[in-house]
Amino acid sequence: MKRGSKLEHQGIRIDFLGVIEFYSDRGSRDEFISLSQDLARPGILSQPTKYPFEFVDIMKPHESYCGTHVRLRYFLRVTIQRRLSDMTKEREILVHALNRLPECVEEIRMDVGIEDSLHIEFEYNKSKYHLRDVIVGKIYFLLVRVKIKNMELHLLKRESIGSGPNNFSDTETVVKYEIMDGAPVRGESIPVRLFLQPYALSPTMRDVNRKFSVRYFLNLVLSDEEDRRYYKQQVRLFVSFVIEWWLSIRPVAYWSNSELR
């Protein structure tokens, strides 16, 4: 307030809100937390004034998230009620769920292939990684009858909105990482080292309030000499904010057929 000025109001209120907002529909939002406290009765403000408030033991069921099509946020909103139009001010609060990194993490091994054409074995040194870690592994070529010229790992983020017939998904490539350049031979071993720290990974979100989900996938993509591409959605990544930030990987059981994209 300017010195010497006055503000007549019909009451002052503070709200604690948790909402899910959809960018495609500005008016569409799901409010899953709404708490309110009155700070002042109707009166006149003539100088800067502090009002104490407290929201105790609020259950916050979901983590904060800001994505391509949706965001989940918590915020405080102060409302000064007036006869003509209210005055509002918001302050956002970030919420993350913390868990401890499991002490025992198992190794991942998996065989995939295209019948009579390609047989590959994957190996990762562990199944869970914190987000400043490095995914370390090896790829073994057990059978090679396709003229492969290079191989990449793609880290994908998939955001799914809605459920049932109204569900739609958007997939974003976080990073493309080349792990081989040139034709492999039978018995060859290709090392894998993918540093996670440079990439802004959000937590995995599973059917949040039946409104949206966020998942991560690691795809293996091979290109042959005719620039045809063979791909495999290899593993699903589970990402979470923890005391030691971590993600875990689980194998998918089989390779899809050799249809080209």
ROLUM-172833 format. One record per residue (C-alpha): residue number from 1; residue in three letters; x, y, z. Coordinates in pm, whole numbers, plus 50000, padded with zeros to 5 digits. Layout:
! residues N
+-----+-----+-------+-------+-------+
:   i :  aa :     X :     Y :     Z :
+-----+-----+-------+-------+-------+
: NUM : ALA :     X :     Y :     Z :
...
+-----+-----+-------+-------+-------+
//
This chain:
! residues 261
+-----+-----+-------+-------+-------+
:   i :  aa :     X :     Y :     Z :
+-----+-----+-------+-------+-------+
:   1 : MET : 50000 : 50000 : 50000 :
:   2 : LYS : 50109 : 50353 : 49932 :
:   3 : ARG : 50174 : 50567 : 50237 :
:   4 : GLY : 49859 : 50750 : 50343 :
:   5 : SER : 49626 : 50535 : 50132 :
:   6 : LYS : 49338 : 50323 : 50262 :
:   7 : LEU : 49172 : 50006 : 50137 :
:   8 : GLU : 48819 : 49918 : 50239 :
:   9 : HIS : 48748 : 49545 : 50221 :
:  10 : GLN : 48475 : 49292 : 50298 :
:  11 : GLY : 48712 : 49041 : 50457 :
:  12 : ILE : 49046 : 48872 : 50392 :
:  13 : ARG : 49077 : 48497 : 50332 :
:  14 : ILE : 49362 : 48253 : 50263 :
:  15 : ASP : 49315 : 47921 : 50081 :
:  16 : PHE : 49539 : 47618 : 50042 :
:  17 : LEU : 49464 : 47447 : 49710 :
:  18 : GLY : 49577 : 47139 : 49522 :
:  19 : VAL : 49464 : 47133 : 49158 :
:  20 : ILE : 49523 : 46951 : 48829 :
:  21 : GLU : 49506 : 47184 : 48528 :
:  22 : PHE : 49485 : 47090 : 48159 :
:  23 : TYR : 49650 : 47321 : 47906 :
:  24 : SER : 49425 : 47212 : 47617 :
:  25 : ASP : 49116 : 47332 : 47805 :
:  26 : ARG : 49193 : 47645 : 48006 :
:  27 : GLY : 48872 : 47617 : 48206 :
:  28 : SER : 48919 : 47249 : 48291 :
:  29 : ARG : 49070 : 47172 : 48632 :
:  30 : ASP : 49033 : 46915 : 48905 :
:  31 : GLU : 49051 : 47053 : 49259 :
:  32 : PHE : 49149 : 46772 : 49498 :
:  33 : ILE : 49241 : 46988 : 49800 :
:  34 : SER : 49061 : 47302 : 49916 :
:  35 : LEU : 49114 : 47445 : 50265 :
:  36 : SER : 49024 : 47796 : 50376 :
:  37 : GLN : 49084 : 48028 : 50672 :
:  38 : ASP : 48949 : 48376 : 50740 :
:  39 : LEU : 49226 : 48622 : 50824 :
:  40 : ALA : 49032 : 48943 : 50886 :
:  41 : ARG : 48675 : 49065 : 50918 :
:  42 : PRO : 48543 : 49349 : 50699 :
:  43 : GLY : 48728 : 49671 : 50771 :
:  44 : ILE : 48982 : 49920 : 50641 :
:  45 : LEU : 49352 : 49867 : 50577 :
:  46 : SER : 49556 : 50183 : 50631 :
:  47 : GLN : 49904 : 50034 : 50677 :
:  48 : PRO : 50094 : 49710 : 50604 :
:  49 : THR : 49950 : 49438 : 50829 :
:  50 : LYS : 50057 : 49080 : 50905 :
:  51 : TYR : 49801 : 48804 : 50960 :
:  52 : PRO : 49918 : 48471 : 51109 :
:  53 : PHE : 49775 : 48150 : 50964 :
:  54 : GLU : 49845 : 47777 : 50986 :
:  55 : PHE : 49738 : 47473 : 50785 :
:  56 : VAL : 49834 : 47167 : 50992 :
:  57 : ASP : 49897 : 46807 : 50879 :
:  58 : ILE : 49765 : 46847 : 50527 :
:  59 : MET : 49762 : 46520 : 50336 :
:  60 : LYS : 49919 : 46588 : 49997 :
:  61 : PRO : 49857 : 46268 : 49796 :
:  62 : HIS : 50041 : 46362 : 49475 :
:  63 : GLU : 50372 : 46516 : 49375 :
:  64 : SER : 50396 : 46849 : 49194 :
:  65 : TYR : 50423 : 46813 : 48817 :
:  66 : CYS : 50450 : 47047 : 48517 :
:  67 : GLY : 50426 : 46869 : 48182 :
:  68 : THR : 50338 : 46921 : 47818 :
:  69 : HIS : 49959 : 46893 : 47853 :
:  70 : VAL : 49891 : 46900 : 48225 :
:  71 : ARG : 50026 : 47033 : 48550 :
:  72 : LEU : 49959 : 46946 : 48913 :
:  73 : ARG : 50028 : 47220 : 49162 :
:  74 : TYR : 49976 : 47326 : 49523 :
:  75 : PHE : 49950 : 47691 : 49615 :
:  76 : LEU : 49837 : 47944 : 49873 :
:  77 : ARG : 49595 : 48212 : 49758 :
:  78 : VAL : 49513 : 48527 : 49955 :
:  79 : THR : 49188 : 48701 : 49863 :
:  80 : ILE : 49095 : 49054 : 49968 :
:  81 : GLN : 48720 : 49076 : 49914 :
:  82 : ARG : 48586 : 49405 : 49781 :
:  83 : ARG : 48251 : 49530 : 49659 :
:  84 : LEU : 48350 : 49563 : 49292 :
:  85 : SER : 48630 : 49311 : 49237 :
:  86 : ASP : 48843 : 49095 : 49463 :
:  87 : MET : 49221 : 49123 : 49487 :
:  88 : THR : 49414 : 48793 : 49485 :
:  89 : LYS : 49775 : 48687 : 49526 :
:  90 : GLU : 49911 : 48332 : 49482 :
:  91 : ARG : 50228 : 48163 : 49606 :
:  92 : GLU : 50313 : 47817 : 49468 :
:  93 : ILE : 50443 : 47530 : 49684 :
:  94 : LEU : 50644 : 47239 : 49539 :
:  95 : VAL : 50568 : 46895 : 49681 :
:  96 : HIS : 50792 : 46588 : 49633 :
:  97 : ALA : 50760 : 46245 : 49796 :
:  98 : LEU : 51085 : 46116 : 49948 :
:  99 : ASN : 51183 : 45749 : 49979 :
: 100 : ARG : 51507 : 45572 : 50055 :
: 101 : LEU : 51711 : 45398 : 49785 :
: 102 : PRO : 51682 : 45020 : 49834 :
: 103 : GLU : 52008 : 44868 : 49957 :
: 104 : CYS : 51979 : 44561 : 49733 :
: 105 : VAL : 51934 : 44615 : 49359 :
: 106 : GLU : 51931 : 44317 : 49126 :
: 107 : GLU : 52104 : 44283 : 48791 :
: 108 : ILE : 51895 : 44287 : 48473 :
: 109 : ARG : 51943 : 44033 : 48192 :
: 110 : MET : 51722 : 43985 : 47887 :
: 111 : ASP : 51724 : 43807 : 47550 :
: 112 : VAL : 51538 : 43955 : 47251 :
: 113 : GLY : 51547 : 43896 : 46879 :
: 114 : ILE : 51390 : 43874 : 46536 :
: 115 : GLU : 51338 : 43514 : 46434 :
: 116 : ASP : 51623 : 43374 : 46219 :
: 117 : SER : 51764 : 43726 : 46170 :
: 118 : LEU : 51887 : 43882 : 46493 :
: 119 : HIS : 51944 : 43763 : 46849 :
: 120 : ILE : 52064 : 44008 : 47115 :
: 121 : GLU : 52129 : 43974 : 47487 :
: 122 : PHE : 52112 : 44277 : 47720 :
: 123 : GLU : 52280 : 44313 : 48056 :
: 124 : TYR : 52257 : 44599 : 48309 :
: 125 : ASN : 52462 : 44616 : 48627 :
: 126 : LYS : 52160 : 44693 : 48847 :
: 127 : SER : 51785 : 44751 : 48831 :
: 128 : LYS : 51761 : 45086 : 49015 :
: 129 : TYR : 51956 : 45407 : 48954 :
: 130 : HIS : 51951 : 45747 : 49120 :
: 131 : LEU : 51916 : 46040 : 48884 :
: 132 : ARG : 52282 : 46144 : 48910 :
: 133 : ASP : 52391 : 45792 : 48823 :
: 134 : VAL : 52496 : 45625 : 48497 :
: 135 : ILE : 52311 : 45338 : 48334 :
: 136 : VAL : 52591 : 45087 : 48268 :
: 137 : GLY : 52543 : 44771 : 48067 :
: 138 : LYS : 52639 : 44559 : 47767 :
: 139 : ILE : 52469 : 44439 : 47451 :
: 140 : TYR : 52579 : 44103 : 47308 :
: 141 : PHE : 52513 : 44007 : 46945 :
: 142 : LEU : 52449 : 43632 : 46940 :
: 143 : LEU : 52308 : 43616 : 46584 :
: 144 : VAL : 52347 : 43881 : 46312 :
: 145 : ARG : 52190 : 43826 : 45969 :
: 146 : VAL : 52076 : 44187 : 45923 :
: 147 : LYS : 52321 : 44445 : 45786 :
: 148 : ILE : 52311 : 44683 : 46082 :
: 149 : LYS : 52500 : 45013 : 46044 :
: 150 : ASN : 52424 : 45183 : 46378 :
: 151 : MET : 52233 : 45148 : 46703 :
: 152 : GLU : 52081 : 45406 : 46939 :
: 153 : LEU : 51910 : 45418 : 47276 :
: 154 : HIS : 51615 : 45657 : 47300 :
: 155 : LEU : 51488 : 45777 : 47636 :
: 156 : LEU : 51116 : 45855 : 47595 :
: 157 : LYS : 50866 : 46035 : 47815 :
: 158 : ARG : 50499 : 45946 : 47765 :
: 159 : GLU : 50224 : 46166 : 47908 :
: 160 : SER : 49874 : 46012 : 47907 :
: 161 : ILE : 49563 : 46220 : 47973 :
: 162 : GLY : 49221 : 46084 : 48068 :
: 163 : SER : 49105 : 45723 : 48082 :
: 164 : GLY : 48911 : 45475 : 47872 :
: 165 : PRO : 48801 : 45588 : 47524 :
: 166 : ASN : 48884 : 45951 : 47606 :
: 167 : ASN : 49249 : 45873 : 47679 :
: 168 : PHE : 49523 : 46022 : 47462 :
: 169 : SER : 49901 : 46006 : 47490 :
: 170 : ASP : 50190 : 46227 : 47384 :
: 171 : THR : 50543 : 46086 : 47362 :
: 172 : GLU : 50851 : 46306 : 47381 :
: 173 : THR : 51207 : 46194 : 47308 :
: 174 : VAL : 51421 : 46313 : 47599 :
: 175 : VAL : 51751 : 46201 : 47446 :
: 176 : LYS : 51890 : 45994 : 47157 :
: 177 : TYR : 52216 : 45822 : 47247 :
: 178 : GLU : 52427 : 45644 : 46983 :
: 179 : ILE : 52590 : 45333 : 47124 :
: 180 : MET : 52725 : 45176 : 46802 :
: 181 : ASP : 52839 : 45301 : 46461 :
: 182 : GLY : 52920 : 45027 : 46211 :
: 183 : ALA : 52818 : 44668 : 46144 :
: 184 : PRO : 52830 : 44429 : 46442 :
: 185 : VAL : 52944 : 44069 : 46411 :
: 186 : ARG : 52839 : 43756 : 46593 :
: 187 : GLY : 52990 : 43745 : 46941 :
: 188 : GLU : 53055 : 44120 : 46958 :
: 189 : SER : 52986 : 44306 : 47285 :
: 190 : ILE : 52881 : 44674 : 47285 :
: 191 : PRO : 52914 : 44872 : 47612 :
: 192 : VAL : 52632 : 45102 : 47728 :
: 193 : ARG : 52693 : 45414 : 47939 :
: 194 : LEU : 52407 : 45664 : 47963 :
: 195 : PHE : 52453 : 45957 : 48203 :
: 196 : LEU : 52119 : 46063 : 48354 :
: 197 : GLN : 52212 : 46385 : 48533 :
: 198 : PRO : 52189 : 46619 : 48228 :
: 199 : TYR : 51821 : 46538 : 48168 :
: 200 : ALA : 51523 : 46690 : 48350 :
: 201 : LEU : 51328 : 46377 : 48442 :
: 202 : SER : 51011 : 46424 : 48643 :
: 203 : PRO : 50866 : 46155 : 48872 :
: 204 : THR : 50670 : 45868 : 48726 :
: 205 : MET : 50302 : 45945 : 48783 :
: 206 : ARG : 50053 : 45656 : 48788 :
: 207 : ASP : 49687 : 45732 : 48719 :
: 208 : VAL : 49693 : 46049 : 48928 :
: 209 : ASN : 49340 : 46116 : 49053 :
: 210 : ARG : 49226 : 45916 : 48746 :
: 211 : LYS : 49327 : 46214 : 48534 :
: 212 : PHE : 49677 : 46154 : 48394 :
: 213 : SER : 49989 : 45937 : 48399 :
: 214 : VAL : 50357 : 45997 : 48317 :
: 215 : ARG : 50589 : 45711 : 48225 :
: 216 : TYR : 50940 : 45672 : 48086 :
: 217 : PHE : 51068 : 45413 : 47839 :
: 218 : LEU : 51407 : 45315 : 47700 :
: 219 : ASN : 51390 : 45216 : 47332 :
: 220 : LEU : 51656 : 45037 : 47131 :
: 221 : VAL : 51666 : 45147 : 46765 :
: 222 : LEU : 51879 : 44978 : 46496 :
: 223 : SER : 51925 : 45106 : 46139 :
: 224 : ASP : 52039 : 44891 : 45846 :
: 225 : GLU : 52233 : 44986 : 45534 :
: 226 : GLU : 51908 : 45074 : 45353 :
: 227 : ASP : 51812 : 45315 : 45633 :
: 228 : ARG : 51533 : 45090 : 45755 :
: 229 : ARG : 51479 : 45105 : 46129 :
: 230 : TYR : 51413 : 44820 : 46369 :
: 231 : TYR : 51300 : 44917 : 46715 :
: 232 : LYS : 51222 : 44763 : 47050 :
: 233 : GLN : 51057 : 44924 : 47350 :
: 234 : GLN : 51313 : 44762 : 47570 :
: 235 : VAL : 51253 : 44864 : 47931 :
: 236 : ARG : 51020 : 45085 : 48133 :
: 237 : LEU : 51180 : 45336 : 48367 :
: 238 : PHE : 51032 : 45414 : 48708 :
: 239 : VAL : 51140 : 45759 : 48823 :
: 240 : SER : 51093 : 45911 : 49168 :
: 241 : PHE : 51229 : 46187 : 49387 :
: 242 : VAL : 51408 : 46023 : 49681 :
: 243 : ILE : 51679 : 46100 : 49934 :
: 244 : GLU : 51911 : 45951 : 49671 :
: 245 : TRP : 51702 : 46021 : 49360 :
: 246 : TRP : 51652 : 45691 : 49175 :
: 247 : LEU : 51488 : 45512 : 48890 :
: 248 : SER : 51439 : 45141 : 48832 :
: 249 : ILE : 51426 : 44949 : 48506 :
: 250 : ARG : 51230 : 44637 : 48425 :
: 251 : PRO : 51261 : 44429 : 48108 :
: 252 : VAL : 50988 : 44373 : 47852 :
: 253 : ALA : 50971 : 44007 : 47760 :
: 254 : TYR : 50996 : 44002 : 47381 :
: 255 : TRP : 51099 : 44187 : 47067 :
: 256 : SER : 50827 : 44306 : 46833 :
: 257 : ASN : 50834 : 44176 : 46475 :
: 258 : SER : 51062 : 44322 : 46211 :
: 259 : GLU : 50805 : 44551 : 46052 :
: 260 : LEU : 50976 : 44875 : 45955 :
: 261 : ARG : 50872 : 45221 : 46066 :
+-----+-----+-------+-------+-------+
//
